[in-house]
Amino acid sequence: MVPGYVKCPKCHAALPRTRTRDNNAQAGGTAMQATASVPWIPIVITVVVAGGIIAFFSLRKGSGSKPPPATTDTSAPTAPTPTPVAPTPAPNSEPVTFSTPSPQNSGPSPNDVARDLRRSLEQKRLWSTVSVGGGTIEVRGTSCADKAMGPTIDSIAVAAHTAGLTKLRCVEQSGGVVFARDL
C-alpha cells in the first residue's frame, strides 16, 4: 500500500497512523536563504539622472526666457509729433478731388486662392498639396476621388476665375491625373 492513505482502498477500513522516515526524501524549495534586499545601485543612478535633468532645465538660459526690458533714454527730449490738419477749401470754389490709380487686378492673387483652397480641403480632412502654375491650379493628394472634393472646388471657383486661373487638375500621389476641369 502506498504511504499516505487514510483508509484502505478496498474495504475502506481506517489504516493505522505511523510515522515513517524516508531517508531518500529531498528537501523541497531553494537551498539558499531568501533575503529581501533593496536594489540600491539602480535607485541611486535614477536619482542622479533625474537630478541632472532637472538641474539642466532649471539652470539653462535659452530662448524660452523673456527678453530683458527695453531701456529708454529719459535724458533726451522727445519731439512732439505734428498733428495733420485738413485743408480748408477756398470760399466759392469747387471741391478738389484726387483720383488714385486703381490696380489692374483688384481681386485675389493666384497664391491667395491656392492657400484658401488648401485650407478648405484641410477643414474637410482632404489632405492635399495645392500649387499654382500658369493659369492652372494643381491639387495633389490621395483624396481626389472623394465626394467632398467637388463642392470644395466649386466654393473657390469664382475667386480662382477672378485671379486669372482657368483650369484645375487633381493628381494622385503617383502622378496620374484623376480629373481636370475648367473653372
C-alpha positions, 0 to 999 in steps of 0.5 A: 500500500502506498504511504499516505492513505487514510483508509484502505482502498478496498474495504475502506477500513481506517489504516493505522497512523505511523510515522515513517522516515524516508531517508531518500526524501529531498528537501523541497524549495531553494537551498539558499536563504531568501533575503529581501534586499533593496536594489540600491545601485539602480535607485541611486543612478535614477536619482542622479539622472533625474537630478541632472535633468532637472538641474539642466532645465532649471539652470539653462538660459535659452530662448524660452526666457523673456527678453530683458526690458527695453531701456529708454533714454529719459535724458533726451527730449522727445519731439512732439509729433505734428498733428495733420490738419485738413485743408480748408477749401477756398470760399466759392470754389469747387471741391478738389478731388484726387483720383488714385490709380486703381490696380489692374487686378483688384481681386485675389492673387493666384497664391491667395486662392491656392492657400484658401483652397488648401485650407478648405480641403484641410477643414474637410480632412482632404489632405492635399498639396495645392500649387499654382502654375500658369493659369492652372491650379494643381491639387495633389493628394490621395483624396481626389476621388472623394465626394467632398472634393467637388463642392470644395472646388466649386466654393473657390471657383469664382475667386480662382476665375477672378485671379486669372486661373482657368483650369484645375487638375487633381493628381494622385500621389503617383502622378496620374491625373484623376480629373481636370476641369475648367473653372 
